[in-house]
């Protein structure tokens, strides 16, 4: 059986700060064993969990959502490629939504900020007669399709 990893080794190999690893552990996303001196020792499989957490955060999942996803993994064995694939199969729609949102933001830079007026409430092109302002505060043009 391979030797467990120290928190420094996990941080070095995953690129995640030790403070974040401790936080993930406090949130129940990863686990460690403690030595007699109370030092954390992680199973090598934790590297995949950390990679999953980082990837899931990058596509916009919250830590609560990530925890829910991780609970779907088998507890009696090390998760394999198929287990990880099952978790991520429903994310395509979420990624597509983020892409659409980023495209709207990109297009808005060209259409609104690019015109030089810098005033969405008076912009005749993107917001004639401040129609978005009547729907309430906030970035209305970016909050809906």
C-alpha positions in Angstrom: 0.0 0.0 0.0 1.4 3.4 -1.0 2.5 5.8 1.7 0.0 8.6 2.5 0.8 12.1 1.5 1.5 15.1 3.8 -0.5 18.2 3.4 2.5 19.9 1.8 2.8 17.1 -0.7 -0.8 17.3 -1.6 -0.5 21.1 -2.0 2.6 20.7 -4.1 1.1 18.1 -6.4 -2.3 19.7 -6.7 -1.3 23.3 -6.9 -3.8 24.1 -4.1 -2.7 26.0 -1.0 -2.6 24.2 2.3 -5.1 26.6 3.7 -7.6 25.7 1.0 -6.9 22.0 1.7 -7.7 22.5 5.4 -10.8 24.4 4.4 -11.9 21.6 2.1 -11.4 19.2 4.9 -13.4 21.4 7.3 -16.2 21.3 4.8 -16.1 17.5 4.5 -14.9 17.5 0.9 -11.7 15.6 1.6 -10.5 13.6 4.6 -7.2 12.8 6.2 -5.9 10.6 8.9 -3.9 12.0 11.8 -0.6 10.8 13.0 0.3 10.5 16.7 1.6 14.1 16.4 -1.7 15.2 14.9 -0.2 15.7 11.4 -2.5 15.2 8.5 -1.9 12.3 6.2 -3.9 12.0 3.0 -4.6 8.9 0.9 -3.2 9.4 -2.6 -6.8 9.3 -4.0 -7.3 12.7 -2.5 -5.4 14.2 -5.4 -8.3 13.3 -7.8 -10.9 14.7 -5.3 -8.9 18.0 -5.1 -8.6 18.2 -8.9 -12.4 17.6 -9.1 -13.1 20.3 -6.6 -10.9 22.8 -8.5 -12.4 21.9 -11.8 -16.0 22.1 -10.5 -15.3 25.5 -9.0 -14.0 26.8 -12.3 -17.2 25.9 -14.0 -19.2 27.6 -11.3 -20.3 25.0 -8.8 -20.5 26.1 -5.2 -18.7 24.1 -2.5 -22.1 22.9 -1.3 -22.9 21.6 -4.8 -19.5 20.0 -5.0 -20.1 18.3 -1.7 -23.3 16.9 -3.0 -21.6 15.6 -6.1 -18.8 14.0 -4.1 -21.4 12.3 -1.9 -22.5 10.4 -5.0 -19.0 8.7 -5.2 -18.6 5.1 -3.9 -17.5 5.0 -0.3 -16.3 1.4 -0.4 -13.5 1.8 -3.1 -11.4 4.4 -4.9 -13.5 6.1 -7.5 -12.5 5.2 -11.1 -12.7 7.1 -14.4 -16.4 6.0 -14.9 -17.4 7.3 -11.5 -15.9 10.7 -12.2 -17.5 10.8 -15.7 -20.9 10.2 -14.2 -20.5 13.2 -11.9 -19.6 15.5 -14.7 -22.1 14.4 -17.4 -24.8 16.9 -16.3 -22.4 19.9 -16.4 -22.6 20.5 -20.1 -25.7 22.7 -19.8 -24.1 24.7 -17.0 -21.0 25.3 -19.1 -23.1 26.3 -22.1 -24.9 28.8 -19.9 -21.7 30.3 -18.7 -20.4 30.5 -22.3 -23.6 32.3 -23.3 -23.2 34.7 -20.4 -19.6 35.5 -21.3 -20.6 36.0 -24.9 -23.2 38.6 -23.8 -20.6 40.3 -21.7 -18.2 40.3 -24.5 -20.8 41.7 -27.0 -21.8 44.3 -24.4 -18.3 45.6 -24.2 -18.3 46.3 -27.9 -21.9 47.6 -28.2 -22.1 49.7 -25.0 -18.8 50.6 -23.5 -17.3 50.7 -27.0 -19.6 53.6 -28.0 -18.0 55.8 -25.3 -21.2 56.9 -23.5 -20.6 54.6 -20.5 -24.2 55.2 -19.4 -26.5 52.2 -19.8 -29.5 54.2 -18.5 -29.2 56.7 -21.4 -28.0 54.3 -24.1 -30.4 54.5 -27.0 -28.9 51.3 -28.5 -28.9 48.9 -25.6 -31.5 50.5 -23.3 -33.9 52.9 -25.1 -35.9 55.0 -22.6 -34.2 53.2 -19.7 -36.6 50.2 -20.1 -34.2 48.0 -18.1 -34.3 50.4 -15.1 -38.0 49.8 -14.8 -37.4 46.1 -14.2 -35.4 46.8 -11.1 -31.8 47.4 -10.0 -28.8 45.5 -11.1 -27.3 44.3 -14.4 -30.6 43.4 -16.1 -29.1 43.0 -19.5 -26.8 40.3 -18.2 -29.2 38.6 -15.9 -31.5 37.2 -18.6 -31.2 35.8 -22.1 
